[in-house]
């Protein structure tokens, strides 16, 4: 049903898809239902939707939630969304780039805040980073992303998918893979498969560290050259070799290990030992 509805709206307004904006509209009813179910939206929730397209998912969110604020960059979609959703008094739209939006300004005094998004592949990581690093009260994020990115986010140590993005997300959230999504679930069809994941924000980060910025710098340096040992990867972190060796000794981590072998807890321990010596 939503496939016909979406195609009719696209045809009605003679909408032209933008490759540069990575536009692929979801038309599969079962995927839409799974997104709604996994987002656990209630009538008390304020929902931020990023990339609403022509409003197919938005309508379902509006029926479940207290209010939906959709963020859309494409000026061609703004009049379409306003017309198609004019009967809903709990709908608001922000015509901006999600990377430039002040989410705290949008949230205001709202307490029960959830994000639902079908993210363009080319901005997935920066948007996730912005949502997680921002000082906001978002409790959960349900997103459709490229399958490979979803696998990286949910990865475990000692796998090729495990990396800096994994640790960024898992520092702030638990990760649930909801489902894989084939290319045929979209118009136009992308060249890759997708995945729906749910990020559940922790009340406090998974590990407690003395210096969060240092922690993430150590993580990034550790994965810049994956084949390097930690000792070589972290040589520019601000300590001489002898002090760095002390940090490894204090943390109980072998400096010959590689970043991909460390758990988030081990990165936290190493970060605090380095912080102590800086």
N, C-alpha and C positions, 0 to 999 in steps of 0.2 A: 504493500500500500504506500509506504513512504518513498519507495523507488518511483512510483508513478507521480506522486505529489511533487517530489523534488524535480523530476524531469519536466513536469508541467510548469513549475515556477520558472525554471531556467529558460524554457521555451517562451513563456508568457512575456518575460521582460527582456528577451533576446540577450541574455547574459553571456558574456564571453569569459571563459576561464583564463586566469593569468598564470602562466608558467613561472614568472618571476616571484609571484607570491605563494607558489606551491599549493595552489588550490585544487583540492580533491574532495568532493562532497560525498558524505556517507549516505548510502541508500539501502543498506541491508537492515531489515527490521530486527533480526535476532541480535545483531551487534548493538543497535540502538537500545534494545531492551536490556542487554547485559550491562551497558554503560549506566543506564538509569538505576538498575538494581544494585550494581556495585557502588554507586555513588551514595546510596542510602540517604537520599534527600527526604527531608520532612517539611511540614508546613511552617516550621520555625526557622528554616535555613535561608540564608542569603547566599545566592549562588553567583559566582563570577564565571562566565563562559568566555573563553578566548577562541576566536575564530568561529563564529556562529554560522557562516555560510549563508544559506537562504532561510535558516531558522527551523530546520527539520527537528534537530535535537532540542533546540530552544523551546519549542512548543511543549515538548514532554516535560522539560524542566520547569516551565512556568506552571504547569498543572500540579506539580508536586511541591513546589517551594513557596516561601514567603515572597521572594523577589528574585529576579534574574537581572544582572547587569552584564550585558554582552559587550566585548571589546572587539571592534572590527576596524582594520586598516583600510580596506578597499572602499573607496568612495562610491563605487558603482553598487555596492551591496547595501549601503545605508538606506536609500529610499525603498528598496525591496523589503528589507527587514521591518521598516516602519509601517509599510502598508500591510504586509502579511501578518504582523503581530499587533495591529492596531486595536484589536478587541481585548487585549490583555492589559489590565491596569497595573500589573506588577512587573512590567518590563521597562528596562532602561537601556540605552545604548551609548557607548562611548566611542567616538570616531577617532581613534588614535592607534599608534603602534604600541603593542603590549610591552615592548622593551622600554618604552619611554613613559609608561603610565605610572602614576604614584598609587600603588595599591592601597596604601593606608588612607589616602584621600577618598578613594572609592568606597572602602569599607566603612569609614566614619565610625559611628557608634555601634555598628552591627556586631553581634557576639557569636552567632553560629554561622561561620563562613566556610564555604566549600568551593573548590575550583573544579570545573569540568571543561575539558578542552580537546579538540582535535587539532593538534599542533602541526603547523607546516614543518616539514623535516629539517629545513635549513636553519630554523631558529629554536629547535627543541632544547638544546643544552643551555643557551643563554636565558631562555624563559624559565626553565626549571631552576637555574641558579638564582635568578632574580626573585622568584617566588619563595625559595627556601632561605636565602640570605637576608631577605627583607624582614624588618621587625614588625611582623603582622600576626594576626590571630587566626590565620587559615588553619583549619583542623585536618582537612584531607584534600587530596588532589587526584582526580581520576582523569587520565590522559590517554589519548590514542597517539602512538608514536611509531617510528620505524622499528621493525622487529629487532634488528641488531642493536639498536639503542636500548630497547627494553631489556634485552639480554645482558647488556653491560650494566645497567642499573641494578638488576637483580643478582649479579654475579657473586660467586664465592671466591675466596683466595685460591691461588694456584690454578687459575684458569686463564685462558687468553682474553676473555671478556673483562676480567677484573682490572679496574684502573681507577684513575682520579675521579671520574664521574660516579663510579660505584660508591666510592667513599664519601663524596659530597652528599649524595642522596641518603645513604645509609647512616650518616652522621645525624641527620635530622629526622629520618622516617623509617618505618618498617615498609617493606615492599611486597605487594601481592600481585602476581600475574593473573589477570582475569581471563584473558583469552588471546589467541592469535587471530588475525583478520587477513583474509586473502585480498588480493588486488581487485577482485571482481566485486567487492563490497562498495566500491567507489565509482563516481563519474567525475572526470575521466579516470581511467584506471592508472594508478601509479606503477612504476616498474619494480617496486619492492613490496614485500609483505609488511603488515603492520601488527601492532600489539596493543592491547588495552591493559594498563597497569593502574593499581591504586596505591598511592603513597599516604600512609597514615602518620601524621606529624606526632613526634614524641612531645611530652610536656617539657622534658629536658633532653638535650642531645644525648646520643647513645653513649658517648664517652665524655668525661669531664676533663678539660685540658686548661692549663694556665693561660695559654695564648692561642686563641682560635686561628688567627691569621698565620702564625708560625706553623701550626698543625697542618693547615691546608698548603702552605708553601712546601713543607717537607713532603707531603703527599705528591704534589705536582712534580717536584724535583726527582722523586723516587721513580716516577713513571715516564719522565722525559726521554730517557734512554733505557728501555726495558731490560736490555741485556747486561747493563752495568750493575755491579754490586752496589749496595747501599753506601758503602764507604766512598766509592767514586762518585756516585750520584749526588751526594750531599757535601762534597768538598767545598762548594761555594756558599754554604749555609751561614757562614760567619764565624766558624770555629777553626783553629788550626788542627792539624791531623791528630796531635796528641790529645787535645781536648775532645775531639770528635770520638776518638777511641774510648775515652772515659765515659762519654755519654752512652755508647754502645754497651760498655761493660756494666754501667749502672742500670741500664734497662734490661740487661740479660738477653740482648739481641745480637746475634752473630753479624758482624759488619760485612761478611762475605755473602750474606743472603741478598736476594733481589726484592724489590718493592712488592712484586706480585705475590710474594709468599707471606706477607705480613697481614695479620688481622687488623681490624680497626682499633681494637684495644691495644695491640702492639704499637701501632702508629701513635696512639695517644701517649703511651708510656715513653716512647722514644722522644716525642715532641717535648714532654715535660722535662726529661733529662737534658736535652739540648738547651731548652729555655733556662734551666738552672745555671748553665755554664756560660751563657751569652752575656 
